[in-house]
Amino acid sequence: MINIINKAITLNADTQVKQKAAVKQMQDLIADVSTWVKHKVLTNKDRANLEAKGYARDLVNNLVYLTERPSSQSSEDSHVTGFTIEAFDPSIYASDEIYQHFTNINHHKCCWCERKVASDGIISHFRPSYGRRENGQLQRLAYYKQAYNLDNLMFSCRECSEHYKSDRFPTIEKHQAKAHGIDDELPLLVNPYFEQPRDFVRFNPVTAEAYPFDLICQFYKDKFALNQVDIVTKLQSDIGNIPSINGCSDLDKEYQQWLKSSISAQVLSKGSTTIDVLGLNRPSLVRQRLEVCKQYRAIWLASNSEPSTPETNKIKQHLENIANAEAPELTFSALLIDALCYWQLDNNQDWDSDHQPTVKEEIAPLAISPLLRSSLIYIVLDNELSLKNKRRIIQLNNQDLLYSSTTGKCVFLPIDWNNDFSNVIKVHENNHTWETSFSELNASRATALSSLFANAEVWAEGNYCSIS
Ligand SMILES: [Zn+2]
C-alpha cells in the first residue's frame, strides 16, 4: 500500500443534489420508524404508508425493520433498523465521473494490494454502507450516512473488496462511552487516501511479505529504547532485524514474548489489523510480489554492473525515483521502495531469487455477496421457536413472500455464514419442493434472487438450536 494523493473532485451539481437528498431521506426515514415497537414486522401496508409520506420507493422497499435475537442467549432481543445494499444507488456513489476520478488517482491500481486493476475494479466503501460485521453479526445502522461521502469511497480490486475486506471494519472507541458516530471511533484499518500506509505496513524485501511496521517499531522502542530513525535503519539494512511471529531466532522469540505481554499494542496496531483483514500476505499475492521483485533485482544488478551510459543512467535514475517513493504508478511500488533501499545499502547480500511464500496456503475466505449479507436473514415465527432442523430464510425487501405479509409475532436471527453455508436449502414453490444451496444463491443475479423469495418459501436444513 502507498499513499494515494486524493486530488479534489467537484461533482456536477446534479450528483451533489442527489447525494444530499438520498442521505436526508435515509435519515428522516430511520427517524420516522425508530419510534415503532419491538417485535413489530414491517408489512407492505407500512411501506405503502411510508411511501405516501413522500419517501422514495427504492428506499422504502429496501428498508430493514426487525427485532433480532442475538446468537448469544444471554443478550436481549434488539431492535434493528437499516437498509439492504439495494437501497444505495451505485449511479450516485460509483457514477462514471467518480469511477474515472478514482482510477486516475489510483493509477489504475487497487488501493489495498497495489495490483493493476483492469475493468474489474470497483468503487467500494471504507466504512461499509449497509452495516459492519462485529463478532459475526451485522451492525446495520453503522454507516448508511457515509454511502455517498467521497471521503468514504475507495477504488479496489474485487478480490480485496469482496473476499477480504467485505463488511469488516474494526475500530476502537476514542472514549469509554459507546461510540455514537464516526468522530468517536478510531478505525484500525489504514486509509491510504488520508494516511501514509508506510507508517503502518512495510515489506520484507526478501520474502516479499508485509509486516506491521508500527508494531515492530513499538517493540524496538519498548525493548531497546531505540528512536524511529535508528529503527528504520536497522530494519532496512538487515532483514534479520525484522522479527517474525513464526520465526525461531532469538530476536523472533523475544518479539513473540513481548507480544504476549503487550496484547494492547497488537490490538491497536493498524498495520497488523490491515495485513490480517486484507489478507496482504495471501500466498498468491506474495508470489506475484516476489516475481516483480525478481524482475527489478535483475534490472538493478544490471544497472550496477554495466558501464555508465545515458541509457544506464536513465535506468539508475528510475530506480532512484522508485526508492524515493516517486513512482506510485508501479505495481507493488511500496514493496519496491523497501527492496531498493535494502539493495542499495548492501549490494553484496545474497538474495534468494527462488524464495517462496512462508505463509501457509489457505483457502480464500468465502466472498459472500453484499446482496446476500445485507438482505438474507432467518425468520422464526412464534410457533416455530422450538424447531431444530430447519430455519426459514427471507429476503429483507418488500417482495418477500413471508416478510411482507407476516403480521404475527416473530424474531429474526442472523445467518452464520461460516457455519451454515454448506447447509442444504429447500425451496417450496407451486406445490413442489426442490433443493438449492447458499453457493447458488450467492451466484444469483439480484432479480433472480428477488423472484425466488417473492414466489417461494425458502428454508435451510441443518442442526440448529431451539430458541424457545
Ligand atoms: Zn486488491
Residues whose N, C-alpha, C, O or C-beta is under 5 A from the ligand:
A	BS01	ZN	C110 W112 C113 C157 C160
